[in-house]
Amino acid sequence: MRTDPVTDIMGFLLASHGDQVALGPWRWVLMGLLALLLLGGLAVAVREWAIDPAQRTGRDLGLFAARVLVGLMWFQNLFWKLPLFSTGNGLYYWTGQEVGNAAFAVHGRLIETLVLPTPNFHVVNVAVFLVELTFAGSLILGLGVRLVGLVGVLFVAQLWLGLYKHPQEWPWSYVFLMLLMGLFALLGAGRSLGLDGMLRRSHPPHLTYGAAHVLVRTAT
C-alpha cells in the first residue's frame, strides 16, 4: 500500500516493498543491476556534458531526466513479473484480467487461448521481463532510444486495449505512457546526454554505409 512519495521511494531503494521482499536474496541482484545502470547513465551524462557544449541546454537536461525517470518506472515494474516460470506472479494475474476487460472480445480470447495456458505463459513471462529490462536499460543509458521508443508504443498499446474496461485502470494513463515513449523516439532522447549522442559523434551518419547505416540511424 502506498504511503507518501518519500517513504515509497526509500522503501524501493532499500528493497523493502512486498514484491521485492518476496524474491529473497535475488532482490539484491536486481537492485545491484539498477545501481550499475544508474551509475552508467550518470557517468555518460557527465561525460557528454563536459565534451559536447551543444548538449549543455535545458532541453537536453530535461530529456535526460525524463527518460531516466521513465526507465526507473520500467525497472520497478520488473519485480512483479517475478518469479519467472510461475503462474503466481503479478504478470499472470494482470494478463488474466485482459480476458474479460479487453476493449475487443477477440483480444481477450487470444489472451485466454494463446497466452495464459502453460507453457505458453512461461515463454511470455520471460519475454516480457526481458523486454521491460531492455526498456529500462535503454532509457537510463540513452542507448537505442528511438527503436525502443517505437517498440514501447506498441507494447503499451497492447496493455491499453487489453485492460481498457478494467474498473481499476484509467485508460488515459496508458495513452500518456505511449505518448512519452513516442516522444522519446521522435526527439531522439538518447542523443541528449546519452550513449546515442556519443555514438553519433564517434560514428557520424555520413561516414556509415549500407545496412549498418540504417541500423545506427534507426536506433539512435
BALOBA-1460 file (C-alpha; in Angstrom, 3 decimals):
// residues 220
<rec num="1" residu="m" x="0.000" y="0.000" z="0.000"/>
<rec num="2" residu="r" x="1.320" y="3.420" z="-0.933"/>
<rec num="3" residu="t" x="2.005" y="5.934" z="1.827"/>
<rec num="4" residu="d" x="3.847" y="9.040" z="0.568"/>
<rec num="5" residu="p" x="6.393" y="9.595" z="-2.225"/>
<rec num="6" residu="v" x="9.433" y="9.917" z="0.057"/>
<rec num="7" residu="t" x="8.621" y="6.769" z="2.062"/>
<rec num="8" residu="d" x="7.769" y="4.792" z="-1.067"/>
<rec num="9" residu="i" x="10.967" y="5.802" z="-2.887"/>
<rec num="10" residu="m" x="13.102" y="4.951" z="0.125"/>
<rec num="11" residu="g" x="11.271" y="1.642" z="0.504"/>
<rec num="12" residu="f" x="12.018" y="0.764" z="-3.112"/>
<rec num="13" residu="l" x="15.687" y="1.739" z="-2.869"/>
<rec num="14" residu="l" x="16.011" y="-0.367" z="0.291"/>
<rec num="15" residu="a" x="14.236" y="-3.268" z="-1.467"/>
<rec num="16" residu="s" x="11.609" y="-3.445" z="1.263"/>
<rec num="17" residu="h" x="8.476" y="-3.428" z="-0.907"/>
<rec num="18" residu="g" x="6.417" y="-6.593" z="-0.766"/>
<rec num="19" residu="d" x="7.174" y="-7.790" z="-4.289"/>
<rec num="20" residu="q" x="10.888" y="-7.188" z="-3.629"/>
<rec num="21" residu="v" x="10.971" y="-8.967" z="-0.261"/>
<rec num="22" residu="a" x="9.168" y="-11.946" z="-1.818"/>
<rec num="23" residu="l" x="12.216" y="-12.566" z="-4.024"/>
<rec num="24" residu="g" x="14.528" y="-13.091" z="-1.068"/>
<rec num="25" residu="p" x="18.243" y="-12.520" z="-1.775"/>
<rec num="26" residu="w" x="17.557" y="-12.248" z="-5.517"/>
<rec num="27" residu="r" x="16.134" y="-8.779" z="-4.981"/>
<rec num="28" residu="w" x="19.651" y="-7.537" z="-4.276"/>
<rec num="29" residu="v" x="20.820" y="-8.824" z="-7.640"/>
<rec num="30" residu="l" x="18.224" y="-6.660" z="-9.370"/>
<rec num="31" residu="m" x="18.961" y="-3.677" z="-7.150"/>
<rec num="32" residu="g" x="22.674" y="-4.092" z="-7.907"/>
<rec num="33" residu="l" x="21.874" y="-4.088" z="-11.625"/>
<rec num="34" residu="l" x="19.820" y="-0.934" z="-11.170"/>
<rec num="35" residu="a" x="22.710" y="0.741" z="-9.343"/>
<rec num="36" residu="l" x="25.065" y="-0.123" z="-12.212"/>
<rec num="37" residu="l" x="22.620" y="1.255" z="-14.784"/>
<rec num="38" residu="l" x="22.139" y="4.496" z="-12.865"/>
<rec num="39" residu="l" x="25.870" y="4.975" z="-12.332"/>
<rec num="40" residu="g" x="26.489" y="4.227" z="-16.004"/>
<rec num="41" residu="g" x="23.782" y="6.626" z="-17.152"/>
<rec num="42" residu="l" x="25.088" y="9.377" z="-14.873"/>
<rec num="43" residu="a" x="28.686" y="8.816" z="-15.992"/>
<rec num="44" residu="v" x="27.663" y="9.064" z="-19.648"/>
<rec num="45" residu="a" x="25.656" y="12.230" z="-18.967"/>
<rec num="46" residu="v" x="28.564" y="13.906" z="-17.136"/>
<rec num="47" residu="r" x="30.975" y="12.951" z="-19.932"/>
<rec num="48" residu="e" x="28.666" y="14.230" z="-22.652"/>
<rec num="49" residu="w" x="28.066" y="17.473" z="-20.750"/>
<rec num="50" residu="a" x="31.812" y="18.020" z="-20.465"/>
<rec num="51" residu="i" x="32.708" y="17.077" z="-24.046"/>
<rec num="52" residu="d" x="29.819" y="18.447" z="-26.099"/>
<rec num="53" residu="p" x="28.819" y="22.086" z="-25.428"/>
<rec num="54" residu="a" x="25.795" y="21.653" z="-27.709"/>
<rec num="55" residu="q" x="24.226" y="19.368" z="-25.109"/>
<rec num="56" residu="r" x="24.523" y="21.884" z="-22.278"/>
<rec num="57" residu="t" x="20.920" y="23.042" z="-22.652"/>
<rec num="58" residu="g" x="17.758" y="22.889" z="-20.609"/>
<rec num="59" residu="r" x="16.178" y="20.786" z="-23.358"/>
<rec num="60" residu="d" x="18.883" y="18.128" z="-23.179"/>
<rec num="61" residu="l" x="18.897" y="18.106" z="-19.390"/>
<rec num="62" residu="g" x="15.110" y="17.798" z="-19.337"/>
<rec num="63" residu="l" x="15.091" y="14.926" z="-21.841"/>
<rec num="64" residu="f" x="17.800" y="13.169" z="-19.839"/>
<rec num="65" residu="a" x="15.810" y="13.468" z="-16.607"/>
<rec num="66" residu="a" x="12.571" y="12.366" z="-18.267"/>
<rec num="67" residu="r" x="13.977" y="9.250" z="-19.926"/>
<rec num="68" residu="v" x="15.837" y="8.180" z="-16.752"/>
<rec num="69" residu="l" x="12.673" y="8.537" z="-14.661"/>
<rec num="70" residu="v" x="10.626" y="6.536" z="-17.163"/>
<rec num="71" residu="g" x="13.447" y="3.987" z="-17.277"/>
<rec num="72" residu="l" x="13.199" y="3.689" z="-13.480"/>
<rec num="73" residu="m" x="9.462" y="3.097" z="-13.838"/>
<rec num="74" residu="w" x="10.090" y="0.211" z="-16.250"/>
<rec num="75" residu="f" x="12.708" y="-1.246" z="-13.912"/>
<rec num="76" residu="q" x="10.446" y="-1.070" z="-10.877"/>
<rec num="77" residu="n" x="7.783" y="-2.932" z="-12.823"/>
<rec num="78" residu="l" x="10.146" y="-5.888" z="-13.260"/>
<rec num="79" residu="f" x="9.641" y="-7.078" z="-9.692"/>
<rec num="80" residu="w" x="6.034" y="-8.135" z="-10.117"/>
<rec num="81" residu="k" x="6.969" y="-10.137" z="-13.216"/>
<rec num="82" residu="l" x="8.915" y="-12.447" z="-10.886"/>
<rec num="83" residu="p" x="9.464" y="-15.222" z="-10.084"/>
<rec num="84" residu="l" x="9.760" y="-16.427" z="-13.657"/>
<rec num="85" residu="f" x="8.106" y="-19.682" z="-14.728"/>
<rec num="86" residu="s" x="5.300" y="-19.145" z="-12.229"/>
<rec num="87" residu="t" x="1.568" y="-18.581" z="-12.556"/>
<rec num="88" residu="g" x="1.549" y="-16.960" z="-9.145"/>
<rec num="89" residu="n" x="3.207" y="-13.685" z="-10.036"/>
<rec num="90" residu="g" x="1.600" y="-10.339" z="-10.812"/>
<rec num="91" residu="l" x="2.050" y="-10.663" z="-14.546"/>
<rec num="92" residu="y" x="-0.122" y="-13.786" z="-14.674"/>
<rec num="93" residu="y" x="-2.855" y="-12.074" z="-12.650"/>
<rec num="94" residu="w" x="-2.958" y="-8.931" z="-14.761"/>
<rec num="95" residu="t" x="-2.664" y="-10.830" z="-18.021"/>
<rec num="96" residu="g" x="-5.680" y="-12.831" z="-16.883"/>
<rec num="97" residu="q" x="-7.548" y="-9.582" z="-16.287"/>
<rec num="98" residu="e" x="-7.314" y="-8.860" z="-20.011"/>
<rec num="99" residu="v" x="-9.590" y="-11.814" z="-20.794"/>
<rec num="100" residu="g" x="-12.703" y="-10.067" z="-19.542"/>
<rec num="101" residu="n" x="-11.636" y="-6.440" z="-19.759"/>
<rec num="102" residu="a" x="-10.203" y="-6.054" z="-23.252"/>
<rec num="103" residu="a" x="-11.645" y="-3.361" z="-25.488"/>
<rec num="104" residu="f" x="-12.416" y="-6.015" z="-28.105"/>
<rec num="105" residu="a" x="-13.581" y="-9.532" z="-27.283"/>
<rec num="106" residu="v" x="-11.257" y="-11.123" z="-29.832"/>
<rec num="107" residu="h" x="-8.297" y="-9.667" z="-27.937"/>
<rec num="108" residu="g" x="-9.445" y="-11.300" z="-24.717"/>
<rec num="109" residu="r" x="-9.987" y="-14.644" z="-26.422"/>
<rec num="110" residu="l" x="-6.468" y="-14.582" z="-27.879"/>
<rec num="111" residu="i" x="-5.024" y="-13.920" z="-24.428"/>
<rec num="112" residu="e" x="-7.081" y="-16.749" z="-22.951"/>
<rec num="113" residu="t" x="-6.237" y="-19.344" z="-25.594"/>
<rec num="114" residu="l" x="-2.680" y="-18.414" z="-26.613"/>
<rec num="115" residu="v" x="-1.021" y="-16.620" z="-23.688"/>
<rec num="116" residu="l" x="-2.353" y="-17.903" z="-20.368"/>
<rec num="117" residu="p" x="-2.014" y="-21.696" z="-20.849"/>
<rec num="118" residu="t" x="1.290" y="-23.176" z="-19.733"/>
<rec num="119" residu="p" x="3.947" y="-23.489" z="-21.003"/>
<rec num="120" residu="n" x="2.984" y="-20.576" z="-23.290"/>
<rec num="121" residu="f" x="2.755" y="-18.197" z="-20.351"/>
<rec num="122" residu="h" x="6.245" y="-19.096" z="-19.148"/>
<rec num="123" residu="v" x="7.645" y="-18.049" z="-22.526"/>
<rec num="124" residu="v" x="5.614" y="-14.828" z="-22.450"/>
<rec num="125" residu="n" x="6.739" y="-14.151" z="-18.869"/>
<rec num="126" residu="v" x="10.423" y="-14.379" z="-19.810"/>
<rec num="127" residu="a" x="9.874" y="-12.310" z="-22.960"/>
<rec num="128" residu="v" x="8.020" y="-9.537" z="-21.095"/>
<rec num="129" residu="f" x="10.670" y="-9.439" z="-18.375"/>
<rec num="130" residu="l" x="13.484" y="-9.108" z="-20.923"/>
<rec num="131" residu="v" x="11.607" y="-6.520" z="-22.993"/>
<rec num="132" residu="e" x="10.935" y="-4.312" z="-19.970"/>
<rec num="133" residu="l" x="14.519" y="-4.739" z="-18.755"/>
<rec num="134" residu="t" x="15.631" y="-3.592" z="-22.215"/>
<rec num="135" residu="f" x="13.322" y="-0.576" z="-21.996"/>
<rec num="136" residu="a" x="14.795" y="0.338" z="-18.601"/>
<rec num="137" residu="g" x="18.414" y="-0.102" z="-19.660"/>
<rec num="138" residu="s" x="17.932" y="1.745" z="-22.934"/>
<rec num="139" residu="l" x="16.268" y="4.774" z="-21.349"/>
<rec num="140" residu="i" x="18.637" y="5.039" z="-18.393"/>
<rec num="141" residu="l" x="21.754" y="4.747" z="-20.556"/>
<rec num="142" residu="g" x="20.316" y="6.576" z="-23.573"/>
<rec num="143" residu="l" x="21.125" y="3.703" z="-25.926"/>
<rec num="144" residu="g" x="18.922" y="2.809" z="-28.910"/>
<rec num="145" residu="v" x="16.181" y="5.038" z="-27.560"/>
<rec num="146" residu="r" x="14.468" y="5.676" z="-30.895"/>
<rec num="147" residu="l" x="13.975" y="1.974" z="-31.594"/>
<rec num="148" residu="v" x="12.981" y="1.203" z="-28.000"/>
<rec num="149" residu="g" x="10.529" y="4.100" z="-28.017"/>
<rec num="150" residu="l" x="8.747" y="2.748" z="-31.082"/>
<rec num="151" residu="v" x="8.590" y="-0.780" z="-29.642"/>
<rec num="152" residu="g" x="7.389" y="0.704" z="-26.357"/>
<rec num="153" residu="v" x="4.416" y="2.372" z="-28.048"/>
<rec num="154" residu="l" x="3.269" y="-0.988" z="-29.422"/>
<rec num="155" residu="f" x="3.948" y="-2.741" z="-26.111"/>
<rec num="156" residu="v" x="1.868" y="-0.250" z="-24.126"/>
<rec num="157" residu="a" x="-0.880" y="-0.218" z="-26.772"/>
<rec num="158" residu="q" x="-1.484" y="-3.905" z="-26.013"/>
<rec num="159" residu="l" x="-1.964" y="-3.053" z="-22.334"/>
<rec num="160" residu="w" x="-4.198" y="-0.102" z="-23.170"/>
<rec num="161" residu="l" x="-6.552" y="-2.234" z="-25.246"/>
<rec num="162" residu="g" x="-6.250" y="-5.296" z="-23.022"/>
<rec num="163" residu="l" x="-7.240" y="-3.503" z="-19.798"/>
<rec num="164" residu="y" x="-9.454" y="-0.852" z="-21.361"/>
<rec num="165" residu="k" x="-12.621" y="-1.906" z="-19.480"/>
<rec num="166" residu="h" x="-10.965" y="-2.709" z="-16.158"/>
<rec num="167" residu="p" x="-12.702" y="-0.704" z="-13.393"/>
<rec num="168" residu="q" x="-9.425" y="-0.092" z="-11.520"/>
<rec num="169" residu="e" x="-7.498" y="1.116" z="-14.559"/>
<rec num="170" residu="w" x="-7.551" y="4.556" z="-16.207"/>
<rec num="171" residu="p" x="-7.070" y="4.140" z="-19.971"/>
<rec num="172" residu="w" x="-5.528" y="7.590" z="-20.294"/>
<rec num="173" residu="s" x="-2.551" y="6.515" z="-18.149"/>
<rec num="174" residu="y" x="-1.534" y="4.100" z="-20.924"/>
<rec num="175" residu="v" x="-2.105" y="6.770" z="-23.565"/>
<rec num="176" residu="f" x="0.216" y="9.126" z="-21.699"/>
<rec num="177" residu="l" x="2.895" y="6.421" z="-21.467"/>
<rec num="178" residu="m" x="2.548" y="5.744" z="-25.203"/>
<rec num="179" residu="l" x="2.969" y="9.458" z="-25.851"/>
<rec num="180" residu="l" x="6.117" y="9.573" z="-23.716"/>
<rec num="181" residu="m" x="7.694" y="6.578" z="-25.429"/>
<rec num="182" residu="g" x="6.702" y="8.005" z="-28.812"/>
<rec num="183" residu="l" x="8.185" y="11.402" z="-27.984"/>
<rec num="184" residu="f" x="11.440" y="9.786" z="-26.869"/>
<rec num="185" residu="a" x="11.591" y="8.164" z="-30.295"/>
<rec num="186" residu="l" x="10.646" y="11.314" z="-32.229"/>
<rec num="187" residu="l" x="13.053" y="13.542" z="-30.318"/>
<rec num="188" residu="g" x="15.901" y="11.036" z="-30.259"/>
<rec num="189" residu="a" x="16.117" y="11.426" z="-26.484"/>
<rec num="190" residu="g" x="19.187" y="9.202" z="-26.297"/>
<rec num="191" residu="r" x="21.153" y="11.939" z="-28.063"/>
<rec num="192" residu="s" x="20.649" y="14.178" z="-25.033"/>
<rec num="193" residu="l" x="23.397" y="13.267" z="-22.555"/>
<rec num="194" residu="g" x="23.163" y="9.598" z="-23.546"/>
<rec num="195" residu="l" x="25.081" y="6.905" z="-25.381"/>
<rec num="196" residu="d" x="23.206" y="7.603" z="-28.607"/>
<rec num="197" residu="g" x="24.770" y="11.067" z="-28.687"/>
<rec num="198" residu="m" x="28.204" y="9.608" z="-28.015"/>
<rec num="199" residu="l" x="27.802" y="7.033" z="-30.798"/>
<rec num="200" residu="r" x="26.599" y="9.621" z="-33.320"/>
<rec num="201" residu="r" x="29.647" y="11.737" z="-32.568"/>
<rec num="202" residu="s" x="32.124" y="8.842" z="-32.879"/>
<rec num="203" residu="h" x="30.303" y="7.288" z="-35.861"/>
<rec num="204" residu="p" x="28.735" y="10.174" z="-37.840"/>
<rec num="205" residu="p" x="25.860" y="9.035" z="-40.093"/>
<rec num="206" residu="h" x="27.534" y="10.370" z="-43.233"/>
<rec num="207" residu="l" x="30.531" y="8.089" z="-42.595"/>
<rec num="208" residu="t" x="28.444" y="4.956" z="-42.077"/>
<rec num="209" residu="y" x="27.238" y="2.952" z="-45.071"/>
<rec num="210" residu="g" x="24.918" y="0.099" z="-46.009"/>
<rec num="211" residu="a" x="22.851" y="-1.830" z="-43.527"/>
<rec num="212" residu="a" x="24.928" y="-0.564" z="-40.581"/>
<rec num="213" residu="h" x="23.963" y="2.995" z="-41.526"/>
<rec num="214" residu="v" x="20.264" y="2.123" z="-41.412"/>
<rec num="215" residu="l" x="20.569" y="0.327" z="-38.078"/>
<rec num="216" residu="v" x="22.536" y="3.113" z="-36.375"/>
<rec num="217" residu="r" x="20.204" y="5.845" z="-37.588"/>
<rec num="218" residu="t" x="17.081" y="3.858" z="-36.670"/>
<rec num="219" residu="a" x="18.282" y="3.025" z="-33.183"/>
<rec num="220" residu="t" x="19.789" y="6.383" z="-32.301"/>
